[in-house]
Amino acid sequence: MRKLIAFDEETWQGLRQLERDRMATLQELADEAFADLLKKHGVPLDLRDALHKSASAKTAQAAKRRGKRPVAVAKRRAAKAKTTKRTQRTRTHAVRAQA
């Protein structure tokens, strides 16, 4: 599909310079920019992204219904608790060594 896009002169010169610097075509730069824009707004790029997003949403909903946290959150909190316990043990050893 082809569409016509208008650029002001400064933007056009900047794009031309970026093409030369990165040795990329205008089409490659546009593809990258639009992919980043869609990702920023949570729009899937292809079927694979759509399926991944759908599966993630279903997993989060199921965990919420069961009253459990999603696995990633649980792992993060467990790691934080482990770090806190290590810090407390280190402080205890330091106090005993000073005594």
QUICOR-V135699 format. One record per residue. N is the residue number from 1. OMEGA is omega in whole degrees, -180 to 180 (999 if undefined). Layout:
n=N omega=OMEGA
n=N omega=OMEGA
This chain:
n=1 omega=179
n=2 omega=176
n=3 omega=179
n=4 omega=180
n=5 omega=180
n=6 omega=177
n=7 omega=171
n=8 omega=-173
n=9 omega=-179
n=10 omega=179
n=11 omega=180
n=12 omega=179
n=13 omega=177
n=14 omega=178
n=15 omega=179
n=16 omega=179
n=17 omega=178
n=18 omega=176
n=19 omega=-179
n=20 omega=-178
n=21 omega=-176
n=22 omega=-177
n=23 omega=-180
n=24 omega=176
n=25 omega=177
n=26 omega=179
n=27 omega=179
n=28 omega=178
n=29 omega=180
n=30 omega=179
n=31 omega=-180
n=32 omega=-178
n=33 omega=-179
n=34 omega=176
n=35 omega=178
n=36 omega=180
n=37 omega=179
n=38 omega=179
n=39 omega=-180
n=40 omega=-177
n=41 omega=175
n=42 omega=179
n=43 omega=-179
n=44 omega=-179
n=45 omega=-177
n=46 omega=-178
n=47 omega=-179
n=48 omega=178
n=49 omega=-180
n=50 omega=179
n=51 omega=179
n=52 omega=-180
n=53 omega=179
n=54 omega=-180
n=55 omega=179
n=56 omega=-180
n=57 omega=180
n=58 omega=179
n=59 omega=180
n=60 omega=179
n=61 omega=-180
n=62 omega=179
n=63 omega=180
n=64 omega=179
n=65 omega=179
n=66 omega=-180
n=67 omega=-180
n=68 omega=176
n=69 omega=173
n=70 omega=-174
n=71 omega=-178
n=72 omega=180
n=73 omega=-180
n=74 omega=179
n=75 omega=-180
n=76 omega=-180
n=77 omega=178
n=78 omega=179
n=79 omega=179
n=80 omega=179
n=81 omega=179
n=82 omega=179
n=83 omega=179
n=84 omega=179
n=85 omega=178
n=86 omega=-180
n=87 omega=179
n=88 omega=179
n=89 omega=180
n=90 omega=179
n=91 omega=179
n=92 omega=179
n=93 omega=-180
n=94 omega=179
n=95 omega=179
n=96 omega=-179
n=97 omega=-180
n=98 omega=-175
n=99 omega=999
